[in-house]
Each structure stands twice: as C-alpha cells, then as structure tokens.
Amino acid sequence: MHQIADLTSIFERTFYHSHNTRLVKGEHEPIYIPADVKTPYHQIVFAHGFYASALHEIAHWLVAGDKRRLLEDYGYWYCPDGRDKAQQAEFEAVEVKPQAIEWALSVATGFEFNVSVDNLNGEQTCRFDFQARVHKQLLQLLKIGFNPRTTALLKALSEFYNTPWPLNAGLFVWQHPQELSNAV
C-alpha cells in the first residue's frame, strides 16, 4: 500500500516546479543536497528506500526556511548515534518539530508513526517523554496551522491516500504511559 514511487511522485508534483526539489532514494545515510553544477535540482536523499525515512527527511525539508534549503543538510550539525546525555537532549530538542510534522505526514498517508530517538548505542532517554513533547508540538501546529508547503503536501497526501482532510487533533490521540497507569 505504501510505495516509495507514489510518495516520490506526489512530492515531485507538489514541489519540483515551485521549489526545484526532488525526493531521492539513497543507499546510505540520509542527506539534503542543494542544487549545484552537477545536479541542477535540490535533493532530499532518504535512507535505503525506507518509507519512514522518506517521511522524516521530507519533514526536515518542510521545517527548513529558504536560506537553510541552500545549505547541505540545511547547515545543521549532526551528532551520530552514540550521543551522551547532553548531546541526546540537544538532538531531541531540535527533532521535536520535524517529528511532529512527520507524525502529521504519517497520518495523512495512513502510515504508522513512531518517534525516533536515534541513539541505540548511546545514553538512553525516556522515549515516552520525547513522544509527549512531539505530540504537544503537533497539537500546537494543528492549532496555529502548518506552513504553506506542509499544508500543500498534507493535502496532496490525504487526497492520494484517501485519509481525513483537514487533519484535526482527534486523529492524534496519544497518552503518556505514566498517565495511563495513574488513571488505573
């Protein structure tokens, strides 16, 4: 049901002409590569053809402003897997908004969303606390509205996958497991 070819096609129809950007299946780690003399269009390269990776990398692109989209990987520093507690806290702080948007993209495609703390070989943090922050950000975005690029893609995905549009908070019900255990 969730084919990469469909996602790349929808993305291209929505953004290639207006933003000169393509979604590209990569073989290794994801990366954003701005257009250059060798490749005349911007590339959102996602890992190994994974649908979830594509949604995640699209979310980063949707967050990035005009100037950031002219820089490789939007000009951000990335500390790979194996982060200590302070590095992991910094990673999670910058991942809240992209993962909130990824959650919305997932619902618009009918694809299961899972937060990613992306630190299997490093200091472990509470995944549920991070998910609570992502959920709070998502509800805020639903309240104030997504930027125009995000809205355009969400609408195109909802139309293709025949999912509810417009998105609303009722589609994103989530409760922290600690809150569930306190209710019992």
C-alpha positions as CSV (number, residue, x, y, z in Angstrom):
1,M,0.0,0.0,0.0
2,H,2.8,2.5,0.8
3,Q,5.0,2.6,-2.2
4,I,8.0,4.9,-2.4
5,A,7.2,5.5,-6.1
6,D,3.9,7.0,-5.0
7,L,5.4,9.2,-2.4
8,T,8.2,10.5,-4.7
9,S,5.6,11.2,-7.4
10,I,3.3,13.1,-5.1
11,F,6.3,15.1,-3.8
12,E,7.5,15.9,-7.3
13,R,4.1,17.0,-8.5
14,T,3.8,19.2,-5.4
15,F,7.3,20.8,-5.3
16,Y,9.5,20.2,-8.3
17,H,8.4,23.1,-10.4
18,S,7.9,25.5,-7.4
19,H,11.0,24.5,-5.4
20,N,13.3,22.7,-7.8
21,T,13.4,19.8,-5.3
22,R,13.2,16.0,-5.7
23,L,12.9,13.2,-3.2
24,V,15.7,10.6,-3.9
25,K,16.2,7.1,-2.7
26,G,19.7,6.8,-1.1
27,E,21.8,3.8,-0.4
28,H,23.3,5.1,2.9
29,E,22.6,7.8,5.4
30,P,20.0,10.5,4.6
31,I,21.2,13.9,3.5
32,Y,19.9,17.1,1.9
33,I,22.0,18.3,-1.0
34,P,21.3,21.6,-2.6
35,A,21.4,22.0,-6.4
36,D,24.9,22.6,-7.9
37,V,26.6,22.5,-11.3
38,K,26.5,18.7,-11.3
39,T,22.8,18.3,-10.3
40,P,20.5,21.2,-11.2
41,Y,17.9,20.4,-8.6
42,H,17.9,20.1,-4.7
43,Q,17.8,16.5,-3.4
44,I,16.2,15.2,-0.3
45,V,18.0,11.9,0.0
46,F,16.4,9.3,2.3
47,A,17.9,6.1,3.6
48,H,17.7,2.7,1.9
49,G,14.3,3.3,0.2
50,F,12.5,3.2,3.6
51,Y,9.1,4.9,3.6
52,A,9.5,6.2,7.2
53,S,12.9,7.7,6.3
54,A,11.4,9.5,3.4
55,L,8.7,11.0,5.6
56,H,11.2,12.0,8.2
57,E,13.5,13.7,5.7
58,I,10.6,15.5,4.0
59,A,9.6,16.8,7.4
60,H,13.1,18.3,7.9
61,W,12.8,20.0,4.4
62,L,9.3,21.3,5.4
63,V,10.8,22.9,8.5
64,A,13.8,24.5,6.8
65,G,13.5,28.0,5.5
66,D,14.6,29.4,2.2
67,K,18.2,30.1,3.3
68,R,18.6,26.8,5.1
69,R,17.5,25.0,1.9
70,L,20.6,26.4,0.1
71,L,22.9,24.6,2.6
72,E,23.9,20.9,2.7
73,D,21.9,19.3,5.4
74,Y,20.4,22.7,6.0
75,G,23.6,23.8,7.6
76,Y,22.9,21.9,10.8
77,W,25.4,20.0,12.9
78,Y,24.6,16.3,13.4
79,C,26.0,14.1,16.1
80,P,25.6,10.5,15.1
81,D,24.3,7.5,17.2
82,G,26.3,7.1,20.4
83,R,25.4,10.5,21.9
84,D,25.9,11.2,25.6
85,K,23.0,12.5,27.7
86,A,23.7,16.2,26.9
87,Q,24.1,15.6,23.2
88,Q,20.9,13.5,23.2
89,A,19.0,16.2,24.9
90,E,20.2,18.7,22.2
91,F,19.3,16.2,19.5
92,E,15.7,15.7,20.8
93,A,15.2,19.5,21.2
94,V,15.8,20.1,17.5
95,E,13.9,17.0,16.5
96,V,10.6,17.9,18.1
97,K,9.2,20.0,15.3
98,P,10.3,17.8,12.4
99,Q,8.9,14.7,14.1
100,A,5.6,16.5,14.8
101,I,5.4,17.2,11.1
102,E,6.4,13.6,10.3
103,W,3.6,12.4,12.5
104,A,1.1,14.6,10.5
105,L,2.6,13.2,7.2
106,S,2.2,9.7,8.5
107,V,-1.4,10.2,9.4
108,A,-2.1,11.8,6.0
109,T,-0.6,8.7,4.3
110,G,-2.2,6.2,6.7
111,F,1.3,5.1,7.7
112,E,2.2,4.1,11.3
113,F,4.3,6.8,13.1
114,N,7.0,6.1,15.7
115,V,9.1,8.7,17.3
116,S,12.8,8.2,16.8
117,V,15.4,9.0,19.5
118,D,18.0,7.6,17.1
119,N,20.6,6.7,19.7
120,L,20.8,2.9,20.0
121,N,24.5,3.0,21.1
122,G,24.4,6.0,23.4
123,E,22.7,7.3,26.5
124,Q,19.1,6.2,26.7
125,T,16.4,8.7,27.5
126,C,12.7,8.3,28.1
127,R,11.2,7.7,24.6
128,F,7.7,8.5,26.1
129,D,8.8,11.9,27.4
130,F,10.1,12.7,23.9
131,Q,6.9,11.5,22.3
132,A,4.9,13.7,24.7
133,R,6.9,16.7,23.6
134,V,6.4,15.8,19.9
135,H,2.7,15.3,20.5
136,K,2.4,18.7,22.2
137,Q,4.2,20.3,19.3
138,L,1.9,18.6,16.8
139,L,-1.2,19.8,18.6
140,Q,0.2,23.3,18.6
141,L,0.8,23.1,14.8
142,L,-2.7,21.9,14.3
143,K,-4.0,24.9,16.3
144,I,-1.9,27.6,14.6
145,G,-1.6,26.0,11.2
146,F,1.2,24.5,9.2
147,N,3.3,26.5,6.8
148,P,2.1,26.6,3.2
149,R,4.5,23.9,2.0
150,T,3.4,21.5,4.7
151,T,-0.2,22.2,4.2
152,A,0.1,21.6,0.4
153,L,1.8,18.3,0.9
154,L,-0.5,17.1,3.7
155,K,-3.5,17.9,1.4
156,A,-1.9,16.1,-1.6
157,L,-1.1,13.0,0.5
158,S,-4.6,13.0,2.1
159,E,-6.2,13.1,-1.3
160,F,-4.0,10.3,-2.7
161,Y,-4.3,8.0,0.3
162,N,-8.0,8.9,1.0
163,T,-7.4,9.9,4.6
164,P,-9.3,12.6,6.5
165,W,-8.8,16.2,5.5
166,P,-8.4,18.6,7.1
167,L,-6.3,17.0,9.8
168,N,-7.6,17.6,13.3
169,A,-6.4,16.9,16.9
170,G,-8.8,13.9,17.2
171,L,-6.6,12.0,14.7
172,F,-3.6,12.3,17.0
173,V,-4.8,10.9,20.3
174,W,-1.9,9.8,22.5
175,Q,-1.4,9.4,26.2
176,H,1.9,9.0,28.1
177,P,2.0,5.5,29.6
178,Q,2.6,7.0,33.0
179,E,-0.7,9.0,32.7
180,L,-2.4,5.7,31.8
181,S,-1.0,3.9,34.8
182,N,-2.0,6.8,37.1
183,A,-5.6,6.6,35.8
184,V,-6.0,2.9,36.8
